[in-house]
Amino acid sequence: MTLTSGLGGQLSIDLGALARNWRALDKVSAGALTAAVVKADAYGTGIDMTSRALHAAGARFFFVATPDEGIAVRAAVPDAHIFVLYGLYPGAANLYIRQNLMPVLSSMSMLEEWLAKCVERNEAYPAGFHFDTGINRLGFRLNEAALVRERIDALGYAPQMIMSHLACADIPNHEKNRTQLALFGSVRSQFPTIPASLANSAGLMSGRDYHFQMVRPGVALYGGRAVTGRKNPMQPVVTLHVPILQITEARTGESVGYGATYTLNRNSRLAVLGYGYADGFFRTMSGTNQHPGGKVFIRGKACPVVGRISMDLTIVDVTELGSDLPDPGEGAEVLGPNIGIDEQAELGGTIGYEILTSLKGRYSRNYVGDGRLPE
Ligand SMILES: *Cc1c(COP(=O)(O)O)cnc(C)c1O
């Protein structure tokens, strides 16, 4: 493929695949509401288009991290129910109310501020309540559950949802999953009539026990692998092609790139790509003689990164292509049918989540399809 955009690379996002992924997860969690987590610009795929497509597929509940992300979803999907995972920013209650955003409250101070606003306006504005069951991140501590209940009972306030978050859901046999499930059960006993939510993508794939009334998949929607050591059942959503700028030849014994960290052990052909760490190709994807790094596919063949990845450029070895050399301007596949986000991530010692959320480079973003069901 030849790239034409003035930016060089092309990121393509398949909204049809995204929608199919949401519907597939919705089937697995039948009986629970399937929300969509669209924080971090919808895992790098673009919060606006992605939220619209998920809504067209059937999603009505959305989770974001920040209020700004909530505002973006509100603009894209006017009738969305939006939870803000960071909770309530001090002084921001009016903004949440204006935008009809639900904070996921996670501390007594957040709770007091929200309740004070409800009393002031004489209106029970909806909010989620987050309890920490063992990840030691955001959330009310378990021993605060009774106090939380007393406070809201005194005012006749009921949360929209109570939730917790699993630390080890990607490892299904991890004993921590059962422990957190049991602790979440003890929280629920304080709020027996309130809808509950525990599962991220991996939790959703761990069986009914984890579904409760709402599941919160993120990475699986975008085609990422949620559970380690299992075949990934999701359809890929993103493909990325970056431009080949130049083909060069170099001889045995010569070095490649900054720091001369790679020495050629044969006469080689190299392709210089218009793509570097400023575009989301991590420097840990560099290839030295001791440690192979990332790779791209050119004309369907794997071409390893050689030498350090620099800010704007990456060098790959195309010797194996023989005489079937690409033309300048042709695209090299960084993510696509030959290499997915999780495979590329593994080569750089990271996870698919980080590959996705780093898709902010100098390339155009094209959307394919939409969230609607085929007629
Ligand atoms: C990010 C996030 C999710 C989604 O997690 P995935 O592993 O991407 O499915 C769900 N719940 C909370 C609280 C999160 O922060």
The ligand as a Gaussian input file, in Angstrom:
#p B3LYP/6-31G(d) Opt

LIG

0 1
 C       -9.693000       1.053000      33.056000
 C      -10.697000       0.469000      33.943000
 C      -11.562000      -0.533000      33.486000
 C      -11.397000      -1.208000      32.141000
 O      -10.349000      -2.130000      32.256000
 P       -9.909000      -3.090000      31.050000
 O       -8.881000      -3.964000      31.661000
 O       -9.345000      -2.197000      29.999000
 O      -11.124000      -3.813000      30.600000
 C      -12.587000      -0.948000      34.326000
 N      -12.726000      -0.424000      35.560000
 C      -11.889000       0.514000      36.059000
 C      -12.092000       1.024000      37.434000
 C      -10.835000       0.972000      35.275000
 O       -9.990000       1.896000      35.767000

